[in-house]
Every structure is written in structure tokens, then in C-alpha cells.
Amino acid sequence: MAYDNNAQHFIYYKNISSYAKSKSLTKTVGNPGTETLKGYVGSVDTIVIYESDKGFPNQTQYGGWHKNYPKSDWAVLSYNISCLDSNKVKDAKNFVQYIYVTDDKLPNPWDTIPHYINELFSLLA
């Protein structure tokens, strides 16, 4: 997903999302690889506002203008997290709907299930 203030990009992603839904997909997610801009809100159902191997965002990264939108608009992805910090997950739940944490590493941190998956599910329930 782009990260710029180009109104044409906002429309582009909204059109792609609409097309996906016309093909019976029920949810669209965008991941700019960094923080997003307000113009992208609503162009897809959920935007990943944090993806990193540096733990979790701090509360100031969650707060600000993000809190003016439903939690379902936001997701965070944390990888290379060897030990799950339940307090960080609980904090994230206050601001975002979708959270995934893994102990896997680059080049593809999303191709295995973390050893603490049951604990993560319990915290997210």
C-alpha cells in the first residue's frame, strides 16, 4: 500500500477493495509498511499501522488521530518476539482490533506459528 498524500492513491485502494468485495471477499487489509495517513482510512477495511521486529508500538503511536476511528480500522504485526509480553498485547487491544505476534524472523516471519500461539489466543479472546 502506498504511503503518500496522493488523493488518486486513496481512490485506487478504495476501488481495489470494492472489486475484491464484488468477488465475494469479505475483508480487505492494507499494509503500507509504516504509519498511514488519514486519507487512506476507509480505502480498505483494516490498515496495518505497525509492522516491526522492535516489539509493540508505544501508546503515543496508537493514540493521536487513530483513536478517532474504530479499532477495527487498525492492525499491528510484531515479529522476532521470542517471549510474548501479555501487558503489551493487552495495551494493543485497547487501540487495535487485529494483533499478530510471532517469534519467527526475516526473511519471512509469517511462515510459522509461534510457540506461544495458545497464550496469544487467550489474550486476544
Secondary structure as the mmCIF struct_conf table of DSSP 4:
data_model
#
loop_
_struct_conf.conf_type_id
_struct_conf.id
_struct_conf.beg_label_comp_id
_struct_conf.beg_label_asym_id
_struct_conf.beg_label_seq_id
_struct_conf.end_label_comp_id
_struct_conf.end_label_asym_id
_struct_conf.end_label_seq_id
BEND BEND1 ASP A 4 ASP A 4
HELX_RH_AL_P HELX_RH_AL_P1 ALA A 7 SER A 22
TURN_TY1_P TURN_TY1_P1 LYS A 23 SER A 24
STRN STRN1 VAL A 29 GLY A 30
BEND BEND2 GLY A 33 THR A 34
HELX_RH_3T_P HELX_RH_3T_P1 LYS A 38 TYR A 40
STRN STRN2 VAL A 41 VAL A 41
TURN_TY1_P TURN_TY1_P2 GLY A 42 SER A 43
STRN STRN3 VAL A 44 VAL A 44
BEND BEND3 ASP A 45 ASP A 45
STRN STRN4 THR A 46 SER A 52
BEND BEND4 ASP A 53 LYS A 54
HELX_RH_AL_P HELX_RH_AL_P2 GLN A 59 TYR A 62
BEND BEND5 GLY A 63 GLY A 63
HELX_RH_3T_P HELX_RH_3T_P2 GLY A 64 ASN A 68
BEND BEND6 TYR A 69 TYR A 69
HELX_RH_3T_P HELX_RH_3T_P3 LYS A 71 ASP A 73
STRN STRN5 TRP A 74 SER A 78
BEND BEND7 ASN A 80 ASN A 80
BEND BEND8 SER A 82 CYS A 83
HELX_RH_AL_P HELX_RH_AL_P3 SER A 86 LYS A 93
TURN_TY1_P TURN_TY1_P3 ASN A 94 PHE A 95
BEND BEND9 GLN A 97 GLN A 97
STRN STRN6 TYR A 98 VAL A 101
BEND BEND10 ASP A 103 ASP A 103
TURN_TY1_P TURN_TY1_P4 LEU A 106 PRO A 107
TURN_TY1_P TURN_TY1_P5 PRO A 109 TRP A 110
BEND BEND11 ASP A 111 THR A 112
TURN_TY1_P TURN_TY1_P6 HIS A 115 TYR A 116
HELX_RH_AL_P HELX_RH_AL_P4 ILE A 117 LEU A 124
#
